[in-house]
C-alpha cells in the first residue's frame, strides 16, 4: 500500500524544506519514497506543492490526489483541498481553517526556537503523528541531519517535532499508512544520477548557462567537482557553453553541456560544428514546455523532433532518454562512450519531472571508472579524417606525435580546407556511415508485463514509471496490458523493434507532447501503422491514473 502527502504553500515558505525532511526521515526508517514537486517560476509567492509518496514496496510515479494535505496558506487549502482522496485529511498552518485541522506550525516554531525556520520540523512531527509512525524515527533523522550545527539546534528541532506531534494527537493514526520494511536508503534525483554518471565516467569539463530545469545537473556536477577533478564553467550564454565543450573534447577532455530546449536552440550551430569536426560532444537537454520561454518550471516531451534534426547539414547522433534513476546514471555513461567511439554528438533527453523527482534506490557506484576516449597516437602521415569503411577515423589530440588539423569548413582527410567536390562527397558519406553502426548498436526497447497482452503501451523517457504502474493496475482489474519502453529514441533499429512488437490487437503511444512525435518517428521507420495515442501537454507529469482513464475510453 502507499499514501501520498502533499505539502503546499508559497515559494519561499519552506515547502521544499518540509518535503525534503520527510523524504529523508521516511526513507531512513525503511519505507519506499517517491517525491515530486510542482512549482511556479518565481522566488516568492504563488502556489507550489511538494508530494511525498510513501509505500511498503517500490513506487514508480506520482499520484493525482493526496491523502494528507499540509497547507501552509489559505490559497493552498482552497485550491488543493478539493484534490484530496475520499478518506483524505488536511492540516493547516494557522489558528482556524474550514475543512482542515489547524496546527500553528509557524507560531510554535517562533515560541520554541525563536525562529519561523523550524516550522517545517513542527509540520513533520504532525505528519508523523497523523500517520501513526514512531516519532523516534524522525528524531533520529533530525539528530543526524543537524549534528554539525550543534546540540542547541538539534534540541530545538526535537522540541518542535514533539510539539507538532502533540498538537496532531487528535488525528493520530487517522490514515492507514504503509509499514516500514527494508528499502534502499540512497535518495537521489534524476539530475543527481546524471551528474554522478558523468563524474564517474571521467567527465573533466562541464559548461552551461543556467536554464531551468537543466541547471540541476550543472549544480550537481559543481558539487562533485573537487572530488572528481572537474572544471565547471558557467558560460555567458549557451553558444559559448557548447563551443567550450567542443574545444575541450578537441583537446581530449571528456565534456558535456547542460541546458533546456530554449538554450539548446542557441547551441545548434555548435552541435553542427561537432558534427563536421567529428567531436564527441555530449549535451543534456532537460525539456520543458515551449515555444520560447514557455513554462520554465513545468515538464514536457516536446523537443524530441528538435533533438533528432538539430543542426544544419546531415550528420549522425545518438539520443538517449532515460526513464529511471538507474538509467539516468547508466545512459549518461553510455552517451559519453558512444560519443567517443563514434566521434559524433550524443544527446540525453530528460525533462523537469525526471530531473527533480527523488526516489530511494540501491546505491549507485561512486568509484571513478573513466571511459575509453578511443584516442590514436598518430605520427607521420596521420590523417585526422581518413576515409574508412566504418566512417570512424583515427582520433589524435593536440600535444602528441600527430599533427592534428580540424576545421568547420569541408576538409581533406588530413583536415585542411577544401572545395573539391569529390573530397566533399567522400567526407559527407564517411560521416553518415557512422549511422549504420549506431543503428546496429541502438538499445532495444524493454518489455514489461504479460507477453500475450492484447494492448501494448509504447512509451519513452520519463513516462516509464507511470506507464509501468498503469499496466500493473489495469491488469489487476482484469485487463490485458503490456508496456514497451524506449531508453534510446535515435537512431531506431527498426527490424529489432518490429520483432519485439509482434502482433498486437491495440497499440497506444504515450508521450508528453501534442503531436505524438515519437509515434511519428516509429511510423516513418515502418515499425507501426495506425495507433492510438495518450498525450499530455499541460505541463504536468503523467500519472498512472491519467493513463488509465484515457486508455479505458
C-alpha positions in Angstrom: 0.0 0.0 0.0 1.0 3.6 -0.3 0.0 7.1 0.8 0.5 10.5 -0.8 1.4 13.5 1.4 1.2 16.9 -0.3 2.8 20.0 1.3 1.6 23.2 -0.3 2.2 26.9 0.1 4.0 29.9 -1.4 7.5 29.9 -2.8 10.0 30.8 0.0 7.7 29.4 2.7 9.6 26.2 3.3 7.5 23.8 1.1 10.6 22.0 -0.1 12.1 22.0 3.4 9.2 20.1 4.8 9.1 17.7 1.9 12.9 17.1 2.0 12.8 16.5 5.7 10.0 13.9 5.3 11.7 12.2 2.4 14.9 11.7 4.3 13.3 10.6 7.5 10.8 8.2 5.9 13.5 6.6 3.7 15.8 6.2 6.7 13.1 4.2 8.6 12.8 1.7 5.8 9.9 3.0 3.7 9.9 3.5 -0.1 9.5 7.1 -1.1 9.0 9.0 -4.3 8.9 12.8 -4.2 7.9 15.1 -7.0 7.1 18.8 -7.0 5.1 21.4 -8.8 6.4 25.0 -8.6 5.9 28.3 -10.2 8.6 30.4 -11.9 9.0 32.9 -9.0 11.1 33.4 -5.9 8.3 34.4 -3.6 4.5 33.9 -3.7 2.4 31.7 -6.0 1.3 28.2 -5.1 3.8 25.4 -5.0 3.5 21.9 -3.7 5.7 19.0 -2.9 4.4 15.5 -3.0 5.9 12.7 -0.9 4.5 9.3 -1.8 5.3 6.7 0.7 4.9 2.9 0.3 5.8 -0.5 1.5 7.1 -1.5 -1.9 8.8 0.2 -4.8 7.0 3.3 -6.2 7.3 4.2 -9.9 5.4 7.5 -10.4 3.4 10.4 -8.8 -0.3 10.3 -7.9 -3.0 12.7 -8.9 -4.6 13.1 -5.4 -3.3 13.5 -1.9 -4.3 11.5 1.2 -2.8 14.1 3.5 -2.6 17.8 2.7 -0.3 20.1 4.7 -1.5 23.6 3.7 0.8 26.5 4.7 -1.5 29.2 3.2 -5.2 29.8 2.7 -4.8 29.6 -1.1 -3.2 26.1 -0.7 -6.1 24.9 1.3 -8.7 26.5 -1.0 -7.2 25.3 -4.3 -5.9 21.8 -3.3 -8.4 20.9 -0.6 -10.6 19.6 -3.4 -7.8 17.3 -4.6 -7.9 15.0 -1.6 -8.9 11.3 -1.8 -12.3 10.4 -0.3 -10.6 9.5 3.0 -8.1 12.4 2.9 -7.2 14.8 5.7 -5.9 18.4 5.7 -3.9 20.2 8.3 -3.4 24.0 8.1 -0.7 26.3 9.5 -2.9 28.7 11.4 -5.5 29.1 14.1 -8.7 28.4 12.1 -9.4 26.6 8.9 -12.6 25.4 7.4 -12.5 21.8 6.5 -9.0 21.3 8.0 -7.3 20.8 11.3 -5.5 24.0 12.4 -2.0 23.5 13.8 0.1 26.7 14.1 3.4 25.4 12.8 5.0 28.9 12.4 3.8 30.2 15.8 5.1 27.1 17.6 8.5 27.4 15.9 8.7 31.0 17.0 7.8 30.1 20.5 10.1 27.1 20.9 13.0 28.1 18.6 12.6 31.8 18.3 12.6 31.3 14.6 10.0 30.6 11.9 12.5 28.5 10.1 11.8 25.4 12.2 8.1 25.4 11.2 9.0 22.6 8.8 10.1 20.5 11.7 6.8 21.2 13.5 4.9 20.1 10.4 7.0 16.9 10.1 6.2 16.0 13.7 2.5 16.5 13.0 2.6 14.3 9.8 4.4 11.5 11.8 1.6 11.5 14.4 -1.2 11.5 11.8 0.4 8.5 10.1 1.0 6.7 13.3 4.7 6.5 12.9 7.2 6.3 15.8 8.4 9.8 16.5 11.8 8.4 17.5 12.5 7.6 13.8 12.0 11.3 12.9 14.1 12.3 15.9 17.0 10.0 14.8 16.9 11.6 11.4 16.9 15.1 12.9 19.9 14.3 15.1 21.8 13.1 12.1 20.7 16.0 9.8 21.6 18.8 12.2 24.6 17.2 14.1 27.1 19.6 12.6 25.1 22.6 13.7 25.5 21.8 17.4 23.4 20.5 20.2 21.3 23.6 20.7 19.9 23.4 17.1 19.3 19.7 17.4 17.4 20.1 20.7 15.3 22.9 19.3 14.3 20.7 16.3 13.5 17.8 18.6 11.2 20.0 20.7 9.5 21.4 17.6 8.9 17.9 16.2 7.5 16.7 19.5 5.1 19.7 19.8 3.9 19.2 16.3 3.1 15.6 17.1 1.4 16.6 20.3 -0.8 19.1 18.5 -1.8 16.5 16.0 -2.8 14.0 18.7 -6.5 14.2 17.7 -5.6 12.9 14.2 -3.3 10.1 15.4 -3.4 7.1 13.1 -6.5 8.5 11.3 -4.9 7.5 8.0 -3.9 3.9 7.1 -0.2 4.2 6.4 2.3 1.7 5.0 4.5 0.0 7.5 8.3 0.1 7.3 10.1 -2.7 5.5 13.7 -2.9 4.2 14.1 -0.4 1.5 17.1 1.3 -0.2 18.2 4.4 1.7 20.1 6.1 -1.1 17.7 9.0 -2.1 18.6 10.5 -5.4 17.1 12.8 -8.0 17.3 12.2 -11.7 19.7 15.1 -12.0 22.0 13.8 -9.3 22.0 10.4 -11.0 23.0 12.0 -14.3 25.7 14.1 -12.5 27.2 11.0 -10.8 27.1 9.1 -14.1 29.1 11.8 -15.8 31.5 12.2 -12.9 32.3 8.5 -12.6 32.7 8.2 -16.4 35.5 10.7 -16.3 33.9 14.0 -17.5 36.5 16.7 -17.0 34.7 19.8 -18.3 31.1 20.9 -17.8 29.9 24.2 -19.4 26.5 25.6 -19.2 24.4 28.8 -19.0 21.8 28.2 -16.2 18.4 27.4 -17.6 15.7 25.6 -15.6 15.3 22.7 -15.4 18.7 21.8 -16.8 20.6 23.7 -14.1 20.1 20.9 -11.6 22.7 18.7 -13.4 25.1 21.7 -13.6 24.9 22.4 -9.8 25.2 18.7 -9.0 28.4 18.4 -11.0 29.7 21.6 -9.4 29.3 20.0 -6.0 31.3 17.0 -7.2 34.0 19.0 -9.0 36.7 18.8 -6.3 36.3 15.0 -5.7 36.3 14.1 -9.4 38.6 16.8 -10.8 36.0 18.5 -13.0 36.2 22.1 -14.4 32.7 23.6 -14.2 32.2 26.8 -16.2 29.1 29.0 -16.1 29.3 30.5 -19.5 28.0 33.9 -20.6 25.5 32.1 -22.9 24.6 28.8 -24.4 26.6 29.5 -27.6 29.8 29.9 -25.5 28.9 26.8 -23.5 28.7 24.4 -26.5 31.8 25.9 -28.0 33.7 25.4 -24.7 32.6 21.7 -24.8 33.8 21.4 -28.5 37.1 22.9 -27.5 37.5 20.6 -24.5 36.8 17.4 -26.4 39.0 18.5 -29.3 41.8 18.8 -26.7 40.9 15.3 -25.4 38.9 16.1 -22.3 35.5 14.4 -22.0 33.0 17.2 -21.7 29.3 17.9 -21.6 26.8 20.8 -21.6 23.5 21.1 -19.8 20.5 23.1 -20.9 16.8 23.1 -21.7 15.0 23.5 -25.1 15.4 27.2 -25.4 19.1 27.0 -24.6 19.6 24.1 -26.9 18.2 26.3 -29.7 21.2 28.5 -29.3 23.6 25.5 -29.2 22.6 24.0 -32.6 25.3 25.8 -34.6 27.9 24.4 -32.1 26.3 21.0 -32.4 26.7 21.2 -36.2 30.3 22.2 -35.6 30.8 19.0 -33.6 29.2 17.0 -36.4 31.6 18.5 -39.0 34.7 18.3 -36.8 33.6 14.8 -35.6 33.8 15.7 -31.9 32.3 13.7 -29.1 30.2 16.5 -27.6 27.5 15.5 -25.2 24.5 17.6 -24.2 21.9 17.0 -21.5 18.6 18.6 -22.6 16.1 18.8 -19.8 12.8 19.5 -21.5 10.1 22.0 -20.5 7.0 23.3 -22.3 7.7 25.8 -25.1 7.8 27.5 -27.5 10.1 30.3 -26.5 10.3 30.8 -22.7 7.2 28.7 -22.3 6.7 27.3 -18.8 10.1 27.2 -17.2 9.3 25.1 -14.2 6.9 22.5 -15.8 7.6 19.3 -17.7 7.2 18.1 -21.3 8.5 15.8 -24.0 8.3 18.4 -26.8 11.9 18.5 -28.0 12.3 15.0 -29.5 12.0 16.0 -33.1 14.1 19.1 -32.4 16.9 16.9 -31.0 16.8 14.5 -33.9 17.1 17.2 -36.5 19.0 19.9 -34.7 22.0 21.4 -36.6 22.3 22.3 -40.3 23.7 19.6 -42.6 23.5 15.9 -42.2 25.5 14.1 -39.5 25.0 11.2 -37.1 24.0 11.4 -33.5 22.7 9.2 -30.7 19.8 10.3 -28.4 19.1 8.6 -25.1 16.0 9.1 -23.0 16.4 7.6 -19.5 13.2 6.5 -17.7 14.5 5.6 -14.3 17.1 6.9 -11.9 19.3 3.9 -12.7 19.0 4.7 -16.4 19.9 8.3 -15.7 23.2 7.0 -14.3 23.9 4.3 -16.8 22.8 6.1 -20.0 24.9 9.2 -19.2 27.9 6.9 -19.2 26.7 5.2 -22.4 26.2 8.6 -24.1 29.8 9.5 -23.3 31.1 6.2 -24.5 29.1 6.3 -27.7 30.1 9.9 -28.5 33.8 8.9 -28.1 33.6 5.6 -30.0 31.9 7.2 -33.0 33.3 10.7 -32.7 29.9 12.3 -33.0 27.5 14.2 -30.7 25.3 12.3 -28.2 22.3 13.8 -26.5 20.5 12.9 -23.3 16.8 13.9 -23.2 15.3 14.3 -19.8 12.6 16.7 -18.5 11.6 18.7 -15.5 9.8 15.8 -13.9 12.7 13.3 -14.2 15.3 15.9 -13.3 13.6 16.8 -10.0 11.9 13.5 -8.9 13.5 11.9 -5.9 13.4 8.3 -5.0 15.3 5.8 -2.8 17.2 3.3 -4.8 20.1 0.9 -4.4 23.3 2.9 -4.0 25.0 3.8 -7.3 28.7 3.1 -7.8 30.6 6.3 -7.0 34.0 5.0 -7.9 35.7 6.6 -10.9 35.7 4.4 -14.0 36.8 6.7 -16.8 35.5 5.8 -20.3 37.8 4.8 -23.1 38.4 8.0 -25.1 39.4 5.9 -28.1 42.5 8.0 -28.9 45.1 7.3 -31.5 48.8 8.3 -31.2 49.1 9.4 -34.8 52.6 10.0 -36.2 54.0 10.6 -39.6 51.3 10.7 -42.3 48.5 11.0 -39.8 45.1 11.8 -41.3 42.5 13.1 -38.8 39.7 12.4 -41.3 40.9 9.3 -43.1 38.1 7.7 -45.1 37.2 4.4 -43.5 34.5 1.7 -44.1 33.0 2.4 -40.6 33.2 6.2 -41.0 35.3 6.4 -37.8 38.8 7.9 -38.4 41.8 7.6 -36.0 41.4 10.4 -33.5 44.5 12.0 -32.1 44.6 15.2 -29.9 46.9 18.1 -29.9 50.1 17.8 -27.9 51.0 14.3 -29.1 53.0 12.9 -32.0 50.4 13.7 -34.6 49.8 17.0 -36.4 46.1 17.5 -35.8 44.2 19.8 -38.1 40.5 20.5 -37.7 38.2 23.0 -39.3 34.5 23.8 -39.6 34.8 24.0 -43.4 34.8 20.9 -45.5 38.2 19.4 -45.5 40.5 16.8 -46.9 41.4 13.6 -45.0 44.3 15.5 -43.4 42.0 18.2 -42.1 42.8 21.1 -44.5 40.1 23.2 -46.0 38.9 22.2 -49.5 36.2 23.0 -52.0 37.0 19.9 -54.1 33.6 18.3 -54.7 34.9 14.7 -54.7 36.6 15.3 -51.3 33.3 16.7 -50.0 31.3 13.7 -51.3 33.8 11.3 -49.7 33.7 13.1 -46.3 29.9 13.6 -46.3 29.4 9.9 -46.9 32.0 8.9 -44.4 30.4 11.0 -41.6 27.0 9.5 -42.3 28.3 5.9 -42.5 28.6 6.1 -38.7 24.8 5.9 -38.6 24.8 2.3 -39.7 26.9 1.2 -36.7 25.0 3.5 -34.3 21.7 1.9 -35.5 23.0 -1.6 -35.2 24.1 -0.9 -31.6 21.0 1.1 -30.6 19.5 0.0 -27.3 16.4 -2.2 -27.8 13.2 -1.2 -26.1 12.3 -3.1 -22.9 9.0 -5.0 -22.5 7.1 -5.2 -19.2 4.0 -7.2 -18.5 2.4 -10.4 -19.8 3.8 -11.4 -23.2 0.3 -12.3 -24.6 -1.3 -9.0 -23.7 -3.8 -7.6 -26.2 -2.9 -4.0 -25.6 0.6 -2.5 -25.8 1.5 0.9 -24.3 4.6 2.3 -26.1 6.5 5.0 -24.2 9.9 6.7 -23.9 11.9 8.6 -21.4 10.3 9.7 -18.1 6.9 8.1 -18.8 8.4 4.7 -17.8 7.2 4.8 -14.2 3.6 6.0 -14.7 3.2 3.6 -17.6 4.5 0.6 -15.6 2.2 1.4 -12.7 -0.7 1.8 -15.1 0.0 -1.6 -16.7 0.1 -3.3 -13.2 -3.1 -1.7 -12.1 -5.0 -2.3 -15.3 -4.0 -5.9 -15.2 -5.1 -6.2 -11.6 -8.5 -5.0 -12.7 -8.7 -7.9 -15.3 -7.1 -6.1 -18.3 -4.6 -7.4 -20.8 -1.8 -4.8 -21.0 1.9 -4.7 -21.7 4.4 -1.9 -21.9 7.3 -1.2 -24.3 9.8 1.5 -23.1 12.4 3.0 -25.3 15.6 4.2 -23.4 17.1 5.3 -26.7 15.0 7.2 -29.2 17.5 7.8 -32.0 18.6 6.0 -34.1 15.8 3.3 -34.3 16.8 -0.2 -35.2 13.5 -0.9 -37.0 13.9 -4.7 -37.6 14.7 -5.4 -33.9 11.8 -3.2 -32.7 9.4 -4.9 -35.2 10.5 -8.4 -33.9 9.6 -7.4 -30.4 6.4 -5.7 -31.3 4.9 -8.8 -33.0 1.1 -8.8 -33.4 -0.9 -6.6 -31.2 -4.6 -6.0 -31.2 -4.2 -2.5 -29.9 -1.2 -0.2 -29.7 -1.2 3.1 -27.7 1.7 5.5 -27.7 2.1 7.5 -24.5 4.1 10.7 -24.7 4.2 14.3 -23.3 3.6 16.4 -26.4 0.6 17.4 -28.5 1.8 15.9 -31.9 2.8 12.4 -31.0 6.3 12.9 -32.1 7.7 9.5 -31.2 4.7 7.8 -32.8 5.6 9.7 -36.0 9.2 8.5 -35.9 8.1 4.9 -35.4 5.7 5.2 -38.4 8.5 6.7 -40.5 10.6 3.6 -39.8 7.7 1.3 -40.7 7.5 -0.1 -37.2 3.9 0.7 -36.5 0.8 1.6 -38.5 -2.3 3.4 -37.3 -2.1 3.6 -33.5 -4.0 5.3 -30.7 -2.2 8.0 -28.6 -2.3 9.1 -25.0 -0.9 12.5 -24.9 -0.3 15.1 -22.1 0.9 18.6 -22.7 -0.5 20.7 -19.8 2.9 21.0 -18.1 2.2 18.3 -15.5 3.8 14.8 -15.4 1.9 11.6 -16.4 0.4 9.6 -13.6 -1.0 6.1 -13.7 -4.5 7.5 -13.1 -4.2 9.8 -16.1 -3.1 7.0 -18.4 -5.7 4.5 -17.1 -8.6 6.9 -17.5 -7.6 7.6 -21.2 -6.8 4.0 -22.3 -10.1 2.8 -20.9 -12.1 5.2 -23.1 
